[in-house]
Amino acid sequence: MAIDRRIRKTKALLRSGLTDLMKQKPVNKITVKELADYVDINRGTFYLHHKDIFDLLSSIESELMQELKDVFDKYNFEKQQIEPLLFLTDIFHFLDHNAEIVTVLLSSNGDILFIDQMKEFVKEKCLNNWMHTYSVSDPIQYEYFYAFIINGIIGLFQAWLERNRKESPEEIAHMAKRIICQGIEILN
């Protein structure tokens, strides 16, 4: 059953409002009243959808994780070698589509545990494929390589945001692929 248009609109308002407020202060300093006033709804409407601010944040994070999983589900990491440029392009489209909330989550007001959860998810999905594809026999070396790559991708994303996403997701994905492939050469 499709979600009522008013519910979708309210959820979008709450997501946008929480994102805006988290640009100014940590989530634990944001009240339901403040958010409701900010998005011009009453608190009762908020409580129809969420029990508190943390429940709203958790809901937003769950939606983001599902979107990320959907990107990964397009690729069969267990059975085939993945074309890095296509995959990275899809990742950067995901980041572009969710730029505001991901930026806030990466900020000092964000949720580092959620970012760690996303990193761990990506690692689990990519680990076997990368180790097999690039003949990495030393798991310790892979751990360092992965830390370098995932934090580099995050840094690249943040730099892209600071430049107001002037380059397309395809251009950023191409840069990321070059960085990753040059790093892989060191492993071999």
N, CA and C of each residue as an Amber inpcrd file, in Angstrom:
protein
   564
   0.8420000  -1.1830000   0.0000000   0.0000000   0.0000000   0.0000000
   0.8850000   1.2430000   0.0000000   0.5560000   2.1970000  -0.8220000
   1.3400000   3.4300000  -0.9240000   1.1240000   4.2940000   0.3140000
   2.1680000   4.9870000   0.6910000   2.0820000   5.8900000   1.8340000
   1.3440000   7.1480000   1.3950000   0.4230000   7.5850000   2.2340000
  -0.3500000   8.7950000   1.9810000   0.5800000   9.9720000   1.6860000
   0.1890000  10.7940000   0.7360000   1.0050000  11.9410000   0.3190000
   1.2860000  12.8850000   1.4870000   0.3090000  13.0890000   2.3690000
   0.5180000  13.9760000   3.5250000   1.5690000  13.4100000   4.4700000
   1.5650000  12.0880000   4.6320000   2.5620000  11.4460000   5.4990000
   3.9450000  11.6010000   4.8870000   4.0530000  11.3740000   3.5770000
   5.3480000  11.5640000   2.9010000   5.8420000  12.9950000   3.0660000
   4.9210000  13.9510000   2.9170000   5.2850000  15.3640000   3.0500000
   5.7530000  15.6660000   4.4770000   5.0470000  15.1590000   5.4620000
   5.4320000  15.3780000   6.8600000   6.7910000  14.7590000   7.1470000
   7.0010000  13.5310000   6.6810000   8.2950000  12.8750000   6.9050000
   9.4270000  13.6390000   6.2310000   9.1760000  14.1470000   5.0280000
  10.1980000  14.9360000   4.3240000  10.4870000  16.2310000   5.0840000
   9.4410000  16.8730000   5.6100000   9.6310000  18.0890000   6.4120000
  10.4650000  17.8020000   7.6560000  10.1520000  16.7080000   8.3370000
  10.8890000  16.3560000   9.5520000  12.3480000  16.0490000   9.2350000
  12.5810000  15.3220000   8.1610000  13.9600000  14.9980000   7.7670000
  14.7320000  16.2750000   7.4470000  14.1180000  17.1290000   6.6530000
  14.7630000  18.3830000   6.2620000  14.9890000  19.2850000   7.4760000
  13.9870000  19.3750000   8.3260000  14.1010000  20.2080000   9.5230000
  15.1760000  19.7130000  10.4690000  15.2110000  18.4110000  10.7010000
  16.2420000  17.8640000  11.5850000  17.6250000  18.0910000  10.9840000
  17.7440000  17.9090000   9.6900000  19.0230000  18.1540000   9.0150000
  19.4650000  19.5990000   9.2260000  18.5490000  20.5360000   9.0140000
  18.8800000  21.9560000   9.1970000  19.2980000  22.2540000  10.6320000
  18.5590000  21.7290000  11.5950000  18.8760000  21.9990000  13.0010000
  20.1930000  21.3480000  13.4160000  20.4940000  20.1640000  12.8510000
  21.7630000  19.4980000  13.1810000  22.9620000  20.2260000  12.5730000
  22.7240000  21.1000000  11.6210000  23.8120000  21.9410000  11.1090000
  24.2330000  22.9580000  12.1720000  23.3000000  23.2490000  13.0880000
  23.5330000  24.2690000  14.1010000  23.9690000  23.7030000  15.4510000
  23.4990000  22.4920000  15.7710000  23.8070000  21.9200000  17.0850000
  23.6180000  20.4090000  17.0780000  24.1810000  19.7420000  18.0910000
  24.0630000  18.2760000  18.1610000  22.6080000  17.8350000  18.3450000
  22.3270000  16.6340000  17.8970000  20.9670000  16.1100000  17.9540000
  20.4420000  16.0480000  19.3910000  21.3120000  15.7840000  20.3620000
  20.8450000  15.6870000  21.7480000  20.4620000  17.0450000  22.3380000
  20.6940000  18.1150000  21.6150000  20.2970000  19.4630000  22.0580000
  19.0420000  19.9480000  21.3290000  18.4960000  19.1170000  20.4500000
  17.3100000  19.4880000  19.6730000  16.0790000  18.8750000  20.3340000
  15.0660000  19.7060000  20.5740000  13.8390000  19.2150000  21.1980000
  12.7630000  18.9940000  20.1350000  11.7820000  18.1900000  20.4990000
  10.6460000  17.9570000  19.6040000   9.9240000  19.2760000  19.3510000
   9.7340000  20.0740000  20.3980000   9.0590000  21.3710000  20.2410000
   9.8110000  22.2600000  19.2560000  11.1330000  22.3130000  19.4040000
  11.9450000  23.1370000  18.5100000  11.8060000  22.6760000  17.0520000
  11.8760000  21.3780000  16.8320000  11.7490000  20.8420000  15.4740000
  10.3480000  21.0910000  14.9230000   9.3300000  20.8300000  15.7390000
   7.9470000  21.0350000  15.2900000   7.7120000  22.5000000  14.9220000
   8.1910000  23.4120000  15.7490000   8.0610000  24.8420000  15.4340000
   8.8100000  25.1800000  14.1470000   9.9900000  24.6120000  13.9960000
  10.8370000  24.9070000  12.8350000  10.1690000  24.4920000  11.5250000
   9.5070000  23.3390000  11.5360000   8.8710000  22.8520000  10.2990000
   7.3790000  23.1840000  10.2400000   6.9010000  23.9130000  11.2610000
   5.5230000  24.3980000  11.2980000   4.4920000  23.2700000  11.3100000
   4.7160000  22.3240000  12.2210000   3.7060000  21.3000000  12.5060000
   3.5120000  21.2870000  14.0180000   2.4300000  20.6640000  14.4820000
   2.2910000  20.5870000  15.9380000   2.9800000  19.3280000  16.4610000
   3.2710000  19.3440000  17.7440000   4.0050000  18.2150000  18.3340000
   3.2240000  16.9140000  18.2240000   1.9140000  17.0020000  18.2770000
   1.0930000  15.8030000  18.1350000   1.3380000  15.1040000  16.8070000
   1.5010000  15.8920000  15.7610000   1.8050000  15.3220000  14.4420000
   3.1530000  14.6180000  14.4770000   4.1290000  15.2410000  15.1230000
   5.4420000  14.5970000  15.2570000   5.2850000  13.2420000  15.9450000
   4.5480000  13.2280000  17.0690000   4.4210000  11.9980000  17.8560000
   3.5780000  10.9190000  17.1670000   2.8440000  11.2770000  16.1370000
   2.1610000  10.2560000  15.3350000   3.1650000   9.3880000  14.5830000
   4.3370000   9.9630000  14.3010000   5.3350000   9.2900000  13.4750000
   6.5530000   8.7960000  14.2520000   6.9100000   9.4950000  15.3380000
   8.1400000   9.1720000  16.0670000   7.9430000   9.3840000  17.5560000
   8.6910000   8.5990000  18.3640000   8.5480000   8.7540000  19.8130000
   9.4200000   9.8750000  20.3590000  10.5280000  10.1820000  19.6680000
  11.3990000  11.2840000  20.0790000  12.3480000  11.6300000  18.9320000
  13.2210000  12.5910000  19.1680000  14.1640000  13.0370000  18.1310000
  15.0880000  11.8970000  17.7070000  15.5210000  11.0950000  18.6730000
  16.4380000   9.9920000  18.3510000  15.7590000   8.9290000  17.4920000
  14.4690000   8.7310000  17.7050000  13.7080000   7.8020000  16.8710000
  13.6370000   8.3250000  15.4340000  13.4410000   9.6290000  15.2800000
  13.4430000  10.2400000  13.9450000  14.8030000  10.0590000  13.2840000
  15.8740000  10.3530000  14.0160000  17.2160000  10.1920000  13.4590000
  17.4620000   8.7380000  13.0680000  17.0450000   7.8170000  13.9170000
  17.2070000   6.3930000  13.6240000  16.4390000   6.0060000  12.3580000
  15.2610000   6.5540000  12.1940000  14.4510000   6.2850000  11.0040000
  15.1480000   6.8070000   9.7450000  15.7060000   8.0040000   9.8280000
  16.4350000   8.5850000   8.6940000  17.6490000   7.7220000   8.3650000
  18.3750000   7.3170000   9.4010000  19.5600000   6.4850000   9.1960000
  19.1930000   5.1280000   8.6030000  18.0770000   4.5610000   9.0320000
  17.6190000   3.2790000   8.4670000  17.2900000   3.4250000   6.9870000
  16.6500000   4.5300000   6.6250000  16.3480000   4.7790000   5.2130000
  17.6350000   4.9120000   4.4010000  18.6230000   5.6220000   4.9530000
  19.9090000   5.7650000   4.2660000  20.5860000   4.4140000   4.0850000
  20.5920000   3.5990000   5.1340000  21.2130000   2.2730000   5.0380000
  20.5050000   1.4280000   3.9900000  19.1880000   1.5220000   3.9360000
  18.4530000   0.7460000   2.9350000  18.8010000   1.2140000   1.5280000
  18.9080000   2.5250000   1.3440000  19.3100000   3.0430000   0.0250000
  20.7050000   2.5600000  -0.3470000  21.6150000   2.5630000   0.6180000
  22.9760000   2.0820000   0.3590000  22.9500000   0.5920000   0.0160000
  22.1650000  -0.1800000   0.7580000  22.0370000  -1.6100000   0.4640000
  21.4690000  -1.8250000  -0.9380000  20.5200000  -0.9940000  -1.3270000
  19.9460000  -1.1060000  -2.6740000  21.0100000  -0.8810000  -3.7470000
  21.9200000   0.0660000  -3.5030000  23.0240000   0.2890000  -4.4490000
  23.8730000  -0.9720000  -4.5430000  24.2200000  -1.5470000  -3.4030000
  25.0570000  -2.7460000  -3.3820000  24.3460000  -3.9460000  -3.9850000
  23.0260000  -4.0080000  -3.8060000  22.2680000  -5.1490000  -4.3200000
  22.2530000  -5.2080000  -5.8450000  22.5690000  -4.1070000  -6.4930000
  22.6540000  -4.1080000  -7.9590000  23.8510000  -4.9190000  -8.4410000
  24.7800000  -5.1940000  -7.5400000  26.0240000  -5.8790000  -7.8940000
  26.1280000  -7.1670000  -7.0960000  26.5820000  -8.2170000  -7.7450000
  26.7570000  -9.5000000  -7.0760000  28.2270000  -9.6420000  -6.6900000
  28.5590000  -9.2000000  -5.4970000  29.9460000  -9.1960000  -5.0480000
  30.4970000 -10.6000000  -4.8280000  29.6260000 -11.5510000  -4.6020000
  30.0810000 -12.9090000  -4.3150000  30.4660000 -13.6740000  -5.5780000
  29.8230000 -13.3680000  -6.6920000  29.9820000 -14.2230000  -7.8630000
  30.6780000 -13.5820000  -9.0500000  30.9470000 -12.3100000  -8.9990000
  31.5500000 -11.6890000 -10.1780000  32.4780000 -10.5540000  -9.7870000
  33.3510000 -10.2530000 -10.6960000  34.2160000  -9.1000000 -10.5140000
  33.3830000  -7.8600000 -10.8540000  33.4410000  -6.8790000 -10.0030000
  32.6400000  -5.6770000 -10.1710000  33.4420000  -4.6330000 -10.9410000
  32.7760000  -3.9650000 -11.8770000  33.4100000  -2.8550000 -12.5960000
  33.4310000  -1.6580000 -11.6430000  34.6130000  -1.2780000 -11.1580000
  34.6990000  -0.2340000 -10.1310000  34.0650000   1.0960000 -10.5280000
  34.2200000   1.5090000 -11.7760000  33.6960000   2.8190000 -12.1670000
  32.1730000   2.8610000 -12.0840000  31.5050000   1.8110000 -12.5430000
  30.0380000   1.7750000 -12.4570000  29.5840000   1.7790000 -11.0030000
  30.2280000   0.9470000 -10.2050000  29.8820000   0.8520000  -8.7970000
  30.1130000   2.1900000  -8.0860000  31.2850000   2.7880000  -8.2720000
  31.5980000   4.0640000  -7.6210000  30.6780000   5.1800000  -8.1050000
  30.3020000   5.1440000  -9.3680000  29.3540000   6.1410000  -9.8810000
  28.0270000   6.0240000  -9.1460000  27.5520000   4.7950000  -8.9530000
  26.3080000   4.6010000  -8.1990000  26.4540000   5.0750000  -6.7530000
  27.5970000   4.8140000  -6.1470000  27.8390000   5.2730000  -4.7720000
  27.8000000   6.8000000  -4.7130000  28.4590000   7.4600000  -5.6550000
  28.4710000   8.9240000  -5.6300000  27.1170000   9.5220000  -6.0040000
  26.3140000   8.8220000  -6.7940000  24.9360000   9.2800000  -7.0200000
  24.1440000   9.1780000  -5.7110000  24.3370000   8.0880000  -4.9770000
  23.6910000   7.9320000  -3.6700000  24.1010000   9.0780000  -2.7440000
  25.4010000   9.3730000  -2.6740000  25.8900000  10.4510000  -1.8130000
  25.3710000  11.8110000  -2.2790000  25.3190000  12.0120000  -3.5790000
  24.8120000  13.2710000  -4.1320000  23.3440000  13.4600000  -3.7630000
  22.5630000  12.4030000  -3.9100000  21.1300000  12.4500000  -3.5990000
  20.8820000  12.7320000  -2.1110000  21.7830000  12.2720000  -1.2550000
  21.6280000  12.4130000   0.1960000  22.6710000  13.3490000   0.8050000
  23.1760000  14.2670000   0.0080000  24.3170000  15.0970000   0.4200000
  24.0800000  15.8540000   1.7240000  22.9210000  16.4680000   1.8770000
  22.7030000  17.2860000   3.0760000  22.7550000  16.4610000   4.3540000
  22.0120000  15.3660000   4.3910000  21.9760000  14.5790000   5.6270000
  23.3020000  13.8680000   5.8620000  23.9380000  13.3560000   4.8180000
  25.2260000  12.6800000   5.0020000  26.2740000  13.6770000   5.4930000
  26.2420000  14.8970000   4.9700000  27.1690000  15.9360000   5.4280000
  26.9900000  16.1980000   6.9160000  25.7390000  16.3110000   7.3440000
  25.4530000  16.5520000   8.7610000  25.9170000  15.3700000   9.6030000
  25.6660000  14.1570000   9.1240000  26.0740000  12.9730000   9.8840000
  27.5920000  12.8600000   9.9930000  28.3180000  13.3870000   9.0060000
  29.7830000  13.3800000   9.0410000  30.3530000  14.5280000   9.8780000
  29.5200000  15.4980000  10.2230000  29.9920000  16.6760000  10.9530000
  30.1400000  16.3720000  12.4450000  30.6380000  17.3570000  13.1740000
  30.7980000  17.1920000  14.6260000  29.4470000  17.0460000  15.3220000
  28.3600000  17.4710000  14.6920000  27.0220000  17.3020000  15.2550000
  26.3690000  15.9940000  14.8180000  27.0820000  15.2170000  14.0400000
  26.5210000  14.0090000  13.4510000  26.5750000  12.7980000  14.3560000
  26.3830000  11.6550000  13.7350000  26.3250000  10.3780000  14.4470000
  27.4610000   9.4920000  13.9490000  28.5760000   9.5280000  14.6580000
  29.7620000   8.7690000  14.2460000  29.4890000   7.2630000  14.2590000
  28.6130000   6.8120000  15.1420000  28.2910000   5.3810000  15.1830000
  27.6120000   4.9420000  13.8860000  26.7680000   5.8020000  13.3450000
  26.1160000   5.4700000  12.0810000  27.1310000   5.4300000  10.9470000
  28.0410000   6.3910000  10.9260000  29.0780000   6.4070000   9.8930000
  29.9220000   5.1370000  10.0060000  30.2570000   4.7390000  11.2270000
  31.0100000   3.4930000  11.4250000  30.2120000   2.2850000  10.9340000
  28.9030000   2.3030000  11.1640000  28.0360000   1.2120000  10.6900000
  28.0620000   1.1500000   9.1580000  28.0030000   2.2970000   8.5050000
  28.0620000   2.3220000   7.0360000  29.4120000   1.8000000   6.5470000
  30.4880000   2.2260000   7.1980000  31.8310000   1.7700000   6.8090000
  31.9380000   0.2520000   6.9510000  31.4270000  -0.2740000   8.0440000
  31.4930000  -1.7190000   8.2860000  30.6700000  -2.4810000   7.2480000
  29.5140000  -1.9520000   6.9020000  28.6830000  -2.5780000   5.8730000
  29.4380000  -2.6490000   4.5460000  30.0390000  -1.5240000   4.1460000
  30.7910000  -1.4840000   2.8860000  31.9440000  -2.4750000   2.9410000
  32.6140000  -2.5240000   4.0720000  33.7520000  -3.4400000   4.2270000
  33.3080000  -4.8920000   4.0580000  32.2360000  -5.2590000   4.7320000
  31.7450000  -6.6380000   4.6400000  31.3500000  -6.9970000   3.2100000
  30.7390000  -6.0560000   2.5120000  30.3110000  -6.3180000   1.1420000
  31.4950000  -6.4300000   0.1880000  32.5320000  -5.6380000   0.4320000
  33.6570000  -5.5570000  -0.5100000  34.8140000  -6.4880000  -0.1700000
  34.9440000  -6.8890000   1.0770000  36.1370000  -7.6010000   1.5500000
  36.5230000  -8.7880000   0.6800000  35.6520000  -9.7690000   0.5720000
  35.9940000 -10.9830000  -0.1790000  36.2550000 -10.6870000  -1.6440000
  35.4270000  -9.8320000  -2.2340000  35.5930000  -9.5030000  -3.6500000
  36.9380000  -8.8460000  -3.9030000  37.3000000  -7.8620000  -3.1040000
  38.5630000  -7.1600000  -3.3210000  39.7610000  -8.0600000  -3.0540000
  39.6750000  -8.8550000  -1.9980000  40.8090000  -9.7270000  -1.6720000
  41.0310000 -10.7490000  -2.7860000  39.9460000 -11.2720000  -3.3440000
  40.0580000 -12.2480000  -4.4300000  40.4810000 -11.5680000  -5.7370000
  39.7950000 -10.5030000  -6.0930000  40.0620000  -9.8100000  -7.3580000
  41.4980000  -9.3200000  -7.4410000  42.0010000  -8.7870000  -6.3370000
  43.3330000  -8.1860000  -6.3690000  44.3880000  -9.0590000  -5.7000000
  44.0550000 -10.3190000  -5.4950000  45.0010000 -11.3020000  -4.9500000
  45.7020000 -10.8050000  -3.6890000  44.9110000 -10.3140000  -2.7660000
  45.4660000  -9.8510000  -1.4950000  45.4800000 -11.0430000  -0.5530000
  46.6540000 -11.4990000  -0.2020000  46.7480000 -12.6810000   0.6520000
  46.9260000 -12.3120000   2.1230000  47.3210000 -11.1060000   2.4050000
  47.5720000 -10.6830000   3.7800000  46.3820000  -9.8650000   4.2970000
  45.5510000 -10.4510000   5.1760000  44.3750000  -9.7360000   5.6720000
  44.7290000  -8.4540000   6.4270000  45.8720000  -8.4270000   7.0970000
  46.2860000  -7.2180000   7.8150000  46.5370000  -6.0900000   6.8130000
  47.2160000  -6.4260000   5.7340000  47.4860000  -5.4340000   4.7000000
  46.1630000  -4.9190000   4.1140000  45.2170000  -5.8370000   3.9390000
  43.9090000  -5.4310000   3.4310000  43.2370000  -4.4570000   4.3920000
  43.3030000  -4.7230000   5.6980000  42.6760000  -3.8390000   6.6920000
  43.1880000  -2.4060000   6.5380000  44.4970000  -2.2700000   6.3950000
  45.0780000  -0.9350000   6.2240000  44.6340000  -0.3160000   4.8990000
  44.6470000  -1.1150000   3.8640000  44.2230000  -0.6380000   2.5510000
  42.7720000  -0.1720000   2.6070000  41.9130000  -0.9830000   3.2270000
  40.5040000  -0.6260000   3.3180000  40.3270000   0.6770000   4.0960000
  41.0180000   0.8120000   5.2360000  40.9140000   2.0390000   6.0350000
  41.3140000   3.2530000   5.1970000  42.3870000   3.0950000   4.4310000
  42.8590000   4.1810000   3.5720000  41.8130000   4.5270000   2.5140000
  41.2650000   3.5130000   1.8740000  40.3070000   3.7330000   0.7900000
  39.0070000   4.3410000   1.3080000  38.4110000   3.7580000   2.3500000
  37.1050000   4.2520000   2.8050000  37.2190000   5.6700000   3.3430000
  38.2880000   5.9550000   4.0770000  38.4560000   7.3130000   4.5920000
  38.8150000   8.2800000   3.4700000  39.5080000   7.7930000   2.4540000
  39.7870000   8.6150000   1.2790000  38.5250000   8.9570000   0.5080000
  37.6240000   7.9850000   0.3770000  36.3490000   8.2270000  -0.3090000
  35.5420000   9.2710000   0.4670000  35.5230000   9.1360000   1.7950000
  34.8030000  10.1140000   2.6190000  35.4320000  11.4970000   2.4610000
  36.7600000  11.5670000   2.4880000  37.4460000  12.8450000   2.2950000
  37.1710000  13.4420000   0.9240000  37.1620000  12.5960000  -0.0960000
  36.8540000  13.0440000  -1.4540000  35.4310000  13.5950000  -1.5080000
  34.5040000  12.8880000  -0.8690000  33.1110000  13.3410000  -0.8100000
  33.0140000  14.6960000  -0.1080000  33.6990000  14.8430000   1.0280000
  33.6510000  16.1090000   1.7560000  34.2460000  17.2520000   0.9330000
  35.3530000  16.9950000   0.2470000  35.9590000  18.0270000  -0.6040000
  35.0060000  18.4000000  -1.7400000  34.3300000  17.4100000  -2.2900000
  33.3540000  17.6390000  -3.3590000  32.2290000  18.5450000  -2.8570000
  31.7710000  18.2840000  -1.6240000  30.7170000  19.1170000  -1.0380000
  31.1930000  20.5480000  -0.8330000  32.4260000  20.6880000  -0.3590000
  32.9780000  22.0240000  -0.1300000  33.0550000  22.8210000  -1.4310000
  33.1870000  22.1310000  -2.5360000  33.2090000  22.7820000  -3.8590000
  31.7930000  22.8690000  -4.4510000  30.7900000  22.6530000  -3.6000000
  29.3810000  22.7200000  -4.0170000  29.0460000  21.7450000  -5.1410000
  29.6910000  20.5740000  -5.1050000  29.4280000  19.4920000  -6.0550000
  29.4740000  19.9910000  -7.5000000  30.5190000  20.7550000  -7.8050000
  30.6780000  21.2980000  -9.1640000  30.9050000  20.1950000 -10.1890000
  31.6000000  19.1390000  -9.7870000  31.8230000  18.0130000 -10.6900000
  30.6360000  17.0570000 -10.5890000  30.4190000  16.3020000 -11.6430000
  29.3310000  15.3220000 -11.6420000  29.7330000  14.1120000 -10.7950000
  28.7460000  13.3200000 -10.3530000  29.0840000  12.0790000  -9.6520000
  29.9970000  11.1800000 -10.4920000  29.8090000  11.2040000 -11.8050000
  30.6490000  10.3950000 -12.6930000  32.1090000  10.8480000 -12.6410000
  32.3280000  12.1640000 -12.6240000  33.7010000  12.6830000 -12.5660000
  34.3710000  12.3310000 -11.2380000  33.6330000  12.4500000 -10.1530000
  34.1830000  12.1190000  -8.8320000  34.4440000  10.6190000  -8.7410000
  33.5400000   9.8190000  -9.2830000  33.7380000   8.3630000  -9.2830000
  34.9990000   7.9970000 -10.0600000  35.2340000   8.6770000 -11.1670000
  36.4390000   8.4150000 -11.9620000  37.6960000   8.7420000 -11.1420000
  37.6790000   9.8690000 -10.4200000  38.8200000  10.2140000  -9.5500000
  39.0250000   9.1370000  -8.4880000  37.9270000   8.7240000  -7.8640000
  38.0130000   7.7070000  -6.8130000  38.5760000   6.4070000  -7.3720000
  38.1250000   6.0180000  -8.5500000  38.6270000   4.7850000  -9.1680000
  40.1290000   4.8670000  -9.3940000  40.5990000   5.9960000  -9.8970000
  42.0390000   6.1520000 -10.1380000  42.8260000   6.0330000  -8.8300000
  42.3280000   6.6690000  -7.7890000  43.0020000   6.6080000  -6.4880000
  43.0340000   5.1690000  -5.9770000  41.9030000   4.4880000  -6.0580000
  41.8200000   3.1060000  -5.5750000  42.7370000   2.2000000  -6.3920000
  42.6680000   2.3060000  -7.7030000  43.4780000   1.4230000  -8.5550000
  44.9680000   1.6540000  -8.3530000  45.3650000   2.8910000  -8.1400000
  46.7800000   3.1490000  -7.8730000  47.1760000   2.5880000  -6.5100000
  46.2570000   2.6330000  -5.5540000  46.5290000   2.0330000  -4.2490000
  46.6380000   0.5240000  -4.3330000  45.8410000  -0.0780000  -5.1980000
  45.8640000  -1.5310000  -5.3710000  47.2100000  -1.9880000  -5.9160000
  47.8040000  -1.1810000  -6.7780000  49.1150000  -1.5380000  -7.3340000
  50.1400000  -1.7610000  -6.2210000  50.0140000  -1.0240000  -5.1450000
  50.9330000  -1.1830000  -4.0170000  50.7490000  -2.5490000  -3.3600000
  49.4980000  -3.0300000  -3.3350000  49.2230000  -4.3180000  -2.7010000
  49.7930000  -5.4880000  -3.4920000  49.9090000  -5.3390000  -4.7880000
  50.3380000  -6.4670000  -5.6310000  51.8210000  -6.5780000  -5.7280000
